[in-house]
Amino acid sequence: MAEVGVEGLDVLDVATGHGPTAITAALAGGRVTGLDLTPELLALARRRAAEAGAPYAVAIATRPG
């Protein structure tokens, strides 16, 4: 992610899952929000981000309708 220059940028990771892309972007200096439909994956993403020391916000997405 550092190669693409995310430092200081807002990054939205849709379908973040367990967070590998979002955590990488956060560690590279991006202000990251991860969205996913699956609460269990978001919980895992939160844990992994905390373990990595990555500032990373996660939010549950809802299905329309």
All heavy atoms as a GROMACS GRO file, in nm:
protein
  448
    1MET      N    1   0.080  -0.119   0.000
    1MET     CA    2   0.000   0.000   0.000
    1MET      C    3   0.086   0.126   0.000
    1MET      O    4   0.045   0.226  -0.053
    1MET     CB    5  -0.093   0.002   0.121
    1MET     CG    6  -0.209  -0.091   0.116
    1MET     SD    7  -0.318  -0.052  -0.019
    1MET     CE    8  -0.396  -0.208  -0.037
    2ALA      N    9   0.200   0.118   0.063
    2ALA     CA   10   0.286   0.237   0.066
    2ALA      C   11   0.321   0.280  -0.077
    2ALA      O   12   0.336   0.398  -0.104
    2ALA     CB   13   0.411   0.209   0.147
    3GLU      N   14   0.331   0.184  -0.169
    3GLU     CA   15   0.366   0.215  -0.308
    3GLU      C   16   0.260   0.301  -0.375
    3GLU      O   17   0.288   0.375  -0.465
    3GLU     CB   18   0.383   0.090  -0.394
    3GLU     CG   19   0.464  -0.024  -0.342
    3GLU     CD   20   0.391  -0.113  -0.245
    3GLU    OE1   21   0.290  -0.176  -0.277
    3GLU    OE2   22   0.437  -0.118  -0.131
    4VAL      N   23   0.133   0.287  -0.332
    4VAL     CA   24   0.026   0.363  -0.397
    4VAL      C   25  -0.002   0.493  -0.325
    4VAL      O   26  -0.088   0.569  -0.365
    4VAL     CB   27  -0.103   0.279  -0.412
    4VAL    CG1   28  -0.082   0.161  -0.503
    4VAL    CG2   29  -0.158   0.236  -0.278
    5GLY      N   30   0.068   0.521  -0.217
    5GLY     CA   31   0.058   0.650  -0.151
    5GLY      C   32  -0.073   0.676  -0.080
    5GLY      O   33  -0.142   0.771  -0.114
    6VAL      N   34  -0.108   0.596   0.018
    6VAL     CA   35  -0.232   0.619   0.092
    6VAL      C   36  -0.213   0.707   0.214
    6VAL      O   37  -0.311   0.746   0.277
    6VAL     CB   38  -0.300   0.486   0.134
    6VAL    CG1   39  -0.335   0.402   0.014
    6VAL    CG2   40  -0.214   0.408   0.231
    7GLU      N   41  -0.091   0.742   0.246
    7GLU     CA   42  -0.065   0.820   0.368
    7GLU      C   43  -0.146   0.949   0.367
    7GLU      O   44  -0.145   1.026   0.271
    7GLU     CB   45   0.083   0.853   0.380
    7GLU     CG   46   0.116   0.923   0.509
    7GLU     CD   47   0.265   0.940   0.531
    7GLU    OE1   48   0.345   0.891   0.450
    7GLU    OE2   49   0.299   1.002   0.631
    8GLY      N   50  -0.224   0.969   0.475
    8GLY     CA   51  -0.304   1.089   0.490
    8GLY      C   52  -0.436   1.088   0.416
    8GLY      O   53  -0.514   1.182   0.428
    9LEU      N   54  -0.463   0.982   0.340
    9LEU     CA   55  -0.588   0.974   0.264
    9LEU      C   56  -0.695   0.896   0.339
    9LEU      O   57  -0.665   0.810   0.422
    9LEU     CB   58  -0.564   0.905   0.129
    9LEU     CG   59  -0.467   0.975   0.034
    9LEU    CD1   60  -0.451   0.891  -0.093
    9LEU    CD2   61  -0.517   1.114   0.000
   10ASP      N   62  -0.821   0.928   0.310
   10ASP     CA   63  -0.932   0.847   0.359
   10ASP      C   64  -0.946   0.726   0.268
   10ASP      O   65  -0.948   0.740   0.145
   10ASP     CB   66  -1.063   0.927   0.357
   10ASP     CG   67  -1.060   1.042   0.456
   10ASP    OD1   68  -1.009   1.023   0.567
   10ASP    OD2   69  -1.111   1.150   0.422
   11VAL      N   70  -0.953   0.607   0.328
   11VAL     CA   71  -0.960   0.482   0.253
   11VAL      C   72  -1.084   0.406   0.298
   11VAL      O   73  -1.105   0.386   0.417
   11VAL     CB   74  -0.834   0.395   0.276
   11VAL    CG1   75  -0.845   0.262   0.202
   11VAL    CG2   76  -0.709   0.470   0.237
   12LEU      N   77  -1.168   0.365   0.204
   12LEU     CA   78  -1.286   0.285   0.233
   12LEU      C   79  -1.263   0.146   0.175
   12LEU      O   80  -1.244   0.130   0.055
   12LEU     CB   81  -1.411   0.347   0.172
   12LEU     CG   82  -1.540   0.268   0.188
   12LEU    CD1   83  -1.576   0.251   0.336
   12LEU    CD2   84  -1.653   0.336   0.113
   13ASP      N   85  -1.263   0.045   0.262
   13ASP     CA   86  -1.246  -0.094   0.219
   13ASP      C   87  -1.382  -0.162   0.228
   13ASP      O   88  -1.427  -0.200   0.336
   13ASP     CB   89  -1.143  -0.163   0.308
   13ASP     CG   90  -1.112  -0.306   0.264
   13ASP    OD1   91  -1.156  -0.345   0.154
   13ASP    OD2   92  -1.046  -0.377   0.341
   14VAL      N   93  -1.448  -0.175   0.115
   14VAL     CA   94  -1.579  -0.239   0.108
   14VAL      C   95  -1.557  -0.390   0.099
   14VAL      O   96  -1.471  -0.435   0.025
   14VAL     CB   97  -1.659  -0.187  -0.014
   14VAL    CG1   98  -1.793  -0.257  -0.024
   14VAL    CG2   99  -1.677  -0.037  -0.003
   15ALA      N  100  -1.636  -0.465   0.176
   15ALA     CA  101  -1.618  -0.610   0.188
   15ALA      C  102  -1.481  -0.638   0.249
   15ALA      O  103  -1.403  -0.719   0.200
   15ALA     CB  104  -1.638  -0.682   0.055
   16THR      N  105  -1.453  -0.572   0.360
   16THR     CA  106  -1.322  -0.579   0.425
   16THR      C  107  -1.286  -0.718   0.477
   16THR      O  108  -1.170  -0.750   0.491
   16THR     CB  109  -1.311  -0.473   0.537
   16THR    OG1  110  -1.176  -0.458   0.573
   16THR    CG2  111  -1.395  -0.508   0.658
   17GLY      N  112  -1.388  -0.800   0.506
   17GLY     CA  113  -1.360  -0.934   0.556
   17GLY      C  114  -1.282  -0.929   0.687
   17GLY      O  115  -1.318  -0.855   0.778
   18HIS      N  116  -1.173  -1.004   0.696
   18HIS     CA  117  -1.093  -1.004   0.818
   18HIS      C  118  -0.988  -0.893   0.818
   18HIS      O  119  -0.906  -0.886   0.908
   18HIS     CB  120  -1.032  -1.142   0.845
   18HIS     CG  121  -0.936  -1.188   0.740
   18HIS    ND1  122  -0.977  -1.245   0.622
   18HIS    CD2  123  -0.802  -1.185   0.737
   18HIS    CE1  124  -0.870  -1.276   0.549
   18HIS    NE2  125  -0.763  -1.240   0.616
   19GLY      N  126  -0.992  -0.806   0.717
   19GLY     CA  127  -0.916  -0.682   0.719
   19GLY      C  128  -0.777  -0.674   0.662
   19GLY      O  129  -0.709  -0.574   0.688
   20PRO      N  130  -0.726  -0.768   0.584
   20PRO     CA  131  -0.585  -0.760   0.544
   20PRO      C  132  -0.551  -0.634   0.463
   20PRO      O  133  -0.449  -0.571   0.489
   20PRO     CB  134  -0.562  -0.887   0.463
   20PRO     CG  135  -0.697  -0.928   0.416
   20PRO     CD  136  -0.793  -0.884   0.524
   21THR      N  137  -0.636  -0.598   0.370
   21THR     CA  138  -0.608  -0.479   0.288
   21THR      C  139  -0.620  -0.353   0.371
   21THR      O  140  -0.536  -0.263   0.364
   21THR     CB  141  -0.703  -0.475   0.167
   21THR    OG1  142  -0.683  -0.593   0.089
   21THR    CG2  143  -0.678  -0.353   0.081
   22ALA      N  144  -0.726  -0.345   0.451
   22ALA     CA  145  -0.749  -0.226   0.533
   22ALA      C  146  -0.638  -0.208   0.637
   22ALA      O  147  -0.592  -0.095   0.660
   22ALA     CB  148  -0.885  -0.237   0.602
   23ILE      N  149  -0.595  -0.315   0.698
   23ILE     CA  150  -0.489  -0.305   0.799
   23ILE      C  151  -0.359  -0.260   0.733
   23ILE      O  152  -0.288  -0.174   0.786
   23ILE     CB  153  -0.472  -0.439   0.874
   23ILE    CG1  154  -0.597  -0.464   0.960
   23ILE    CG2  155  -0.345  -0.440   0.957
   23ILE    CD1  156  -0.608  -0.605   1.015
   24THR      N  157  -0.329  -0.312   0.618
   24THR     CA  158  -0.209  -0.270   0.545
   24THR      C  159  -0.216  -0.122   0.512
   24THR      O  160  -0.118  -0.049   0.529
   24THR     CB  161  -0.192  -0.354   0.416
   24THR    OG1  162  -0.181  -0.491   0.451
   24THR    CG2  163  -0.069  -0.310   0.338
   25ALA      N  164  -0.333  -0.076   0.466
   25ALA     CA  165  -0.350   0.066   0.433
   25ALA      C  166  -0.338   0.153   0.557
   25ALA      O  167  -0.278   0.260   0.553
   25ALA     CB  168  -0.485   0.088   0.364
   26ALA      N  169  -0.393   0.107   0.669
   26ALA     CA  170  -0.384   0.184   0.794
   26ALA      C  171  -0.240   0.195   0.841
   26ALA      O  172  -0.195   0.301   0.885
   26ALA     CB  173  -0.471   0.120   0.901
   27LEU      N  174  -0.166   0.086   0.831
   27LEU     CA  175  -0.025   0.087   0.872
   27LEU      C  176   0.059   0.175   0.779
   27LEU      O  177   0.164   0.224   0.819
   27LEU     CB  178   0.030  -0.055   0.878
   27LEU     CG  179  -0.026  -0.141   0.990
   27LEU    CD1  180   0.022  -0.285   0.976
   27LEU    CD2  181   0.010  -0.084   1.128
   28ALA      N  182   0.011   0.197   0.657
   28ALA     CA  183   0.081   0.283   0.562
   28ALA      C  184   0.038   0.429   0.578
   28ALA      O  185   0.081   0.515   0.500
   28ALA     CB  186   0.055   0.236   0.418
   29GLY      N  187  -0.048   0.457   0.677
   29GLY     CA  188  -0.083   0.595   0.706
   29GLY      C  189  -0.218   0.641   0.656
   29GLY      O  190  -0.253   0.758   0.671
   30GLY      N  191  -0.297   0.551   0.599
   30GLY     CA  192  -0.431   0.588   0.556
   30GLY      C  193  -0.528   0.592   0.673
   30GLY      O  194  -0.509   0.524   0.773
   31ARG      N  195  -0.631   0.676   0.662
   31ARG     CA  196  -0.740   0.678   0.760
   31ARG      C  197  -0.846   0.583   0.706
   31ARG      O  198  -0.922   0.619   0.615
   31ARG     CB  199  -0.795   0.820   0.775
   31ARG     CG  200  -0.696   0.917   0.838
   31ARG     CD  201  -0.755   1.055   0.855
   31ARG     NE  202  -0.797   1.112   0.728
   31ARG     CZ  203  -0.722   1.187   0.648
   31ARG    NH1  204  -0.597   1.214   0.682
   31ARG    NH2  205  -0.769   1.236   0.536
   32VAL      N  206  -0.852   0.463   0.761
   32VAL     CA  207  -0.926   0.354   0.699
   32VAL      C  208  -1.056   0.323   0.772
   32VAL      O  209  -1.060   0.316   0.894
   32VAL     CB  210  -0.839   0.226   0.696
   32VAL    CG1  211  -0.914   0.111   0.632
   32VAL    CG2  212  -0.709   0.253   0.621
   33THR      N  213  -1.160   0.301   0.693
   33THR     CA  214  -1.286   0.246   0.741
   33THR      C  215  -1.314   0.121   0.660
   33THR      O  216  -1.308   0.123   0.537
   33THR     CB  217  -1.403   0.345   0.722
   33THR    OG1  218  -1.373   0.465   0.794
   33THR    CG2  219  -1.533   0.287   0.773
   34GLY      N  220  -1.342   0.011   0.729
   34GLY     CA  221  -1.375  -0.114   0.663
   34GLY      C  222  -1.523  -0.145   0.682
   34GLY      O  223  -1.577  -0.130   0.791
   35LEU      N  224  -1.590  -0.184   0.576
   35LEU     CA  225  -1.731  -0.222   0.579
   35LEU      C  226  -1.745  -0.369   0.542
   35LEU      O  227  -1.676  -0.418   0.452
   35LEU     CB  228  -1.813  -0.141   0.478
   35LEU     CG  229  -1.824   0.009   0.499
   35LEU    CD1  230  -1.899   0.072   0.383
   35LEU    CD2  231  -1.893   0.039   0.629
   36ASP      N  232  -1.835  -0.437   0.608
   36ASP     CA  233  -1.864  -0.576   0.573
   36ASP      C  234  -2.004  -0.611   0.622
   36ASP      O  235  -2.056  -0.546   0.714
   36ASP     CB  236  -1.761  -0.671   0.634
   36ASP     CG  237  -1.751  -0.801   0.555
   36ASP    OD1  238  -1.839  -0.886   0.570
   36ASP    OD2  239  -1.656  -0.813   0.475
   37LEU      N  240  -2.064  -0.714   0.563
   37LEU     CA  241  -2.195  -0.763   0.604
   37LEU      C  242  -2.188  -0.862   0.718
   37LEU      O  243  -2.288  -0.891   0.781
   37LEU     CB  244  -2.265  -0.831   0.485
   37LEU     CG  245  -2.309  -0.741   0.371
   37LEU    CD1  246  -2.355  -0.825   0.252
   37LEU    CD2  247  -2.419  -0.647   0.415
   38THR      N  248  -2.070  -0.915   0.746
   38THR     CA  249  -2.056  -1.025   0.840
   38THR      C  250  -1.995  -0.978   0.973
   38THR      O  251  -1.875  -0.947   0.980
   38THR     CB  252  -1.966  -1.134   0.779
   38THR    OG1  253  -2.014  -1.165   0.649
   38THR    CG2  254  -1.966  -1.259   0.865
   39PRO      N  255  -2.076  -0.973   1.080
   39PRO     CA  256  -2.025  -0.926   1.209
   39PRO      C  257  -1.906  -1.007   1.260
   39PRO      O  258  -1.814  -0.950   1.320
   39PRO     CB  259  -2.145  -0.941   1.303
   39PRO     CG  260  -2.264  -0.945   1.215
   39PRO     CD  261  -2.218  -1.004   1.085
   40GLU      N  262  -1.903  -1.137   1.235
   40GLU     CA  263  -1.792  -1.220   1.282
   40GLU      C  264  -1.660  -1.181   1.215
   40GLU      O  265  -1.555  -1.180   1.280
   40GLU     CB  266  -1.822  -1.369   1.257
   40GLU     CG  267  -1.940  -1.422   1.335
   40GLU     CD  268  -2.077  -1.392   1.271
   40GLU    OE1  269  -2.081  -1.344   1.155
   40GLU    OE2  270  -2.178  -1.414   1.338
   41LEU      N  271  -1.667  -1.150   1.086
   41LEU     CA  272  -1.544  -1.107   1.018
   41LEU      C  273  -1.500  -0.970   1.066
   41LEU      O  274  -1.380  -0.944   1.080
   41LEU     CB  275  -1.565  -1.106   0.866
   41LEU     CG  276  -1.568  -1.243   0.800
   41LEU    CD1  277  -1.600  -1.231   0.652
   41LEU    CD2  278  -1.438  -1.317   0.820
   42LEU      N  279  -1.595  -0.882   1.095
   42LEU     CA  280  -1.559  -0.750   1.148
   42LEU      C  281  -1.493  -0.762   1.285
   42LEU      O  282  -1.398  -0.689   1.315
   42LEU     CB  283  -1.681  -0.660   1.155
   42LEU     CG  284  -1.734  -0.612   1.019
   42LEU    CD1  285  -1.863  -0.535   1.037
   42LEU    CD2  286  -1.630  -0.527   0.948
   43ALA      N  287  -1.544  -0.852   1.367
   43ALA     CA  288  -1.483  -0.873   1.499
   43ALA      C  289  -1.339  -0.922   1.482
   43ALA      O  290  -1.248  -0.876   1.553
   43ALA     CB  291  -1.565  -0.973   1.580
   44LEU      N  292  -1.318  -1.012   1.387
   44LEU     CA  293  -1.183  -1.061   1.360
   44LEU      C  294  -1.094  -0.947   1.308
   44LEU      O  295  -0.978  -0.933   1.349
   44LEU     CB  296  -1.188  -1.176   1.260
   44LEU     CG  297  -1.055  -1.238   1.219
   44LEU    CD1  298  -0.977  -1.288   1.339
   44LEU    CD2  299  -1.078  -1.351   1.119
   45ALA      N  300  -1.149  -0.864   1.220
   45ALA     CA  301  -1.073  -0.750   1.167
   45ALA      C  302  -1.033  -0.656   1.279
   45ALA      O  303  -0.919  -0.607   1.283
   45ALA     CB  304  -1.155  -0.677   1.062
   46ARG      N  305  -1.125  -0.628   1.372
   46ARG     CA  306  -1.093  -0.540   1.486
   46ARG      C  307  -0.978  -0.599   1.568
   46ARG      O  308  -0.885  -0.528   1.606
   46ARG     CB  309  -1.215  -0.524   1.575
   46ARG     CG  310  -1.315  -0.426   1.526
   46ARG     CD  311  -1.424  -0.403   1.632
   46ARG     NE  312  -1.532  -0.325   1.576
   46ARG     CZ  313  -1.645  -0.374   1.531
   46ARG    NH1  314  -1.670  -0.503   1.537
   46ARG    NH2  315  -1.737  -0.294   1.479
   47ARG      N  316  -0.986  -0.729   1.596
   47ARG     CA  317  -0.880  -0.794   1.674
   47ARG      C  318  -0.746  -0.788   1.603
   47ARG      O  319  -0.643  -0.756   1.662
   47ARG     CB  320  -0.917  -0.939   1.705
   47ARG     CG  321  -1.010  -0.956   1.822
   47ARG     CD  322  -1.014  -1.098   1.875
   47ARG     NE  323  -1.036  -1.200   1.773
   47ARG     CZ  324  -1.155  -1.238   1.727
   47ARG    NH1  325  -1.265  -1.183   1.774
   47ARG    NH2  326  -1.166  -1.332   1.636
   48ARG      N  327  -0.748  -0.821   1.474
   48ARG     CA  328  -0.623  -0.822   1.397
   48ARG      C  329  -0.562  -0.682   1.388
   48ARG      O  330  -0.441  -0.665   1.396
   48ARG     CB  331  -0.647  -0.879   1.258
   48ARG     CG  332  -0.681  -1.028   1.263
   48ARG     CD  333  -0.693  -1.092   1.127
   48ARG     NE  334  -0.560  -1.094   1.065
   48ARG     CZ  335  -0.538  -1.064   0.938
   48ARG    NH1  336  -0.635  -1.036   0.857
   48ARG    NH2  337  -0.415  -1.067   0.890
   49ALA      N  338  -0.649  -0.581   1.371
   49ALA     CA  339  -0.600  -0.442   1.365
   49ALA      C  340  -0.537  -0.401   1.498
   49ALA      O  341  -0.430  -0.339   1.500
   49ALA     CB  342  -0.714  -0.348   1.328
   50ALA      N  343  -0.602  -0.437   1.608
   50ALA     CA  344  -0.548  -0.404   1.740
   50ALA      C  345  -0.414  -0.472   1.762
   50ALA      O  346  -0.319  -0.410   1.813
   50ALA     CB  347  -0.648  -0.444   1.848
   51GLU      N  348  -0.404  -0.598   1.724
   51GLU     CA  349  -0.278  -0.672   1.739
   51GLU      C  350  -0.165  -0.609   1.656
   51GLU      O  351  -0.050  -0.610   1.697
   51GLU     CB  352  -0.297  -0.818   1.699
   51GLU     CG  353  -0.382  -0.898   1.796
   51GLU     CD  354  -0.423  -1.033   1.743
   51GLU    OE1  355  -0.382  -1.071   1.630
   51GLU    OE2  356  -0.497  -1.103   1.814
   52ALA      N  357  -0.202  -0.556   1.539
   52ALA     CA  358  -0.102  -0.497   1.450
   52ALA      C  359  -0.072  -0.351   1.486
   52ALA      O  360   0.020  -0.292   1.431
   52ALA     CB  361  -0.151  -0.504   1.305
   53GLY      N  362  -0.152  -0.294   1.578
   53GLY     CA  363  -0.135  -0.154   1.612
   53GLY      C  364  -0.184  -0.060   1.503
   53GLY      O  365  -0.136   0.051   1.488
   54ALA      N  366  -0.281  -0.107   1.426
   54ALA     CA  367  -0.333  -0.030   1.313
   54ALA      C  368  -0.458   0.048   1.354
   54ALA      O  369  -0.554  -0.012   1.400
   54ALA     CB  370  -0.366  -0.123   1.196
   55PRO      N  371  -0.459   0.179   1.336
   55PRO     CA  372  -0.580   0.257   1.361
   55PRO      C  373  -0.680   0.231   1.248
   55PRO      O  374  -0.656   0.267   1.134
   55PRO     CB  375  -0.531   0.401   1.361
   55PRO     CG  376  -0.408   0.400   1.277
   55PRO     CD  377  -0.349   0.262   1.291
   56TYR      N  378  -0.789   0.166   1.278
   56TYR     CA  379  -0.876   0.114   1.174
   56TYR      C  380  -1.017   0.108   1.230
   56TYR      O  381  -1.043   0.047   1.332
   56TYR     CB  382  -0.823  -0.026   1.137
   56TYR     CG  383  -0.908  -0.116   1.052
   56TYR    CD1  384  -0.977  -0.070   0.942
   56TYR    CD2  385  -0.916  -0.252   1.082
   56TYR    CE1  386  -1.052  -0.157   0.864
   56TYR    CE2  387  -0.990  -0.339   1.005
   56TYR     CZ  388  -1.057  -0.290   0.896
   56TYR     OH  389  -1.129  -0.376   0.820
   57ALA      N  390  -1.111   0.178   1.165
   57ALA     CA  391  -1.251   0.176   1.206
   57ALA      C  392  -1.326   0.076   1.120
   57ALA      O  393  -1.304   0.067   0.999
   57ALA     CB  394  -1.312   0.315   1.189
   58VAL      N  395  -1.414  -0.001   1.183
   58VAL     CA  396  -1.494  -0.096   1.107
   58VAL      C  397  -1.642  -0.067   1.133
   58VAL      O  398  -1.680  -0.015   1.237
   58VAL     CB  399  -1.463  -0.243   1.141
   58VAL    CG1  400  -1.321  -0.277   1.104
   58VAL    CG2  401  -1.488  -0.272   1.286
   59ALA      N  402  -1.723  -0.098   1.032
   59ALA     CA  403  -1.867  -0.076   1.044
   59ALA      C  404  -1.940  -0.188   0.972
   59ALA      O  405  -1.894  -0.237   0.869
   59ALA     CB  406  -1.906   0.058   0.984
   60ILE      N  407  -2.053  -0.228   1.027
   60ILE     CA  408  -2.132  -0.331   0.961
   60ILE      C  409  -2.217  -0.266   0.852
   60ILE      O  410  -2.276  -0.160   0.872
   60ILE     CB  411  -2.218  -0.412   1.060
   60ILE    CG1  412  -2.278  -0.533   0.989
   60ILE    CG2  413  -2.324  -0.327   1.124
   60ILE    CD1  414  -2.321  -0.642   1.082
   61ALA      N  415  -2.218  -0.326   0.738
   61ALA     CA  416  -2.302  -0.280   0.628
   61ALA      C  417  -2.433  -0.358   0.636
   61ALA      O  418  -2.438  -0.469   0.686
   61ALA     CB  419  -2.232  -0.306   0.494
   62THR      N  420  -2.538  -0.300   0.586
   62THR     CA  421  -2.667  -0.369   0.584
   62THR      C  422  -2.711  -0.387   0.440
   62THR      O  423  -2.675  -0.309   0.352
   62THR     CB  424  -2.775  -0.291   0.662
   62THR    OG1  425  -2.787  -0.161   0.606
   62THR    CG2  426  -2.737  -0.279   0.809
   63ARG      N  427  -2.790  -0.488   0.420
   63ARG     CA  428  -2.842  -0.514   0.286
   63ARG      C  429  -2.959  -0.420   0.260
   63ARG      O  430  -3.044  -0.402   0.346
   63ARG     CB  431  -2.890  -0.658   0.275
   63ARG     CG  432  -2.778  -0.757   0.291
   63ARG     CD  433  -2.834  -0.900   0.294
   63ARG     NE  434  -2.736  -0.989   0.354
   63ARG     CZ  435  -2.660  -1.072   0.283
   63ARG    NH1  436  -2.673  -1.080   0.155
   63ARG    NH2  437  -2.573  -1.148   0.344
   64PRO      N  438  -2.965  -0.362   0.140
   64PRO     CA  439  -3.078  -0.273   0.110
   64PRO      C  440  -3.209  -0.351   0.108
   64PRO      O  441  -3.213  -0.469   0.074
   64PRO     CB  442  -3.045  -0.218  -0.030
   64PRO     CG  443  -2.934  -0.300  -0.082
   64PRO     CD  444  -2.872  -0.376   0.032
   65GLY      N  445  -3.313  -0.281   0.143
   65GLY     CA  446  -3.447  -0.340   0.136
   65GLY      C  447  -3.475  -0.423   0.253
   65GLY      O  448  -3.557  -0.488   0.290
   0.00000   0.00000   0.00000
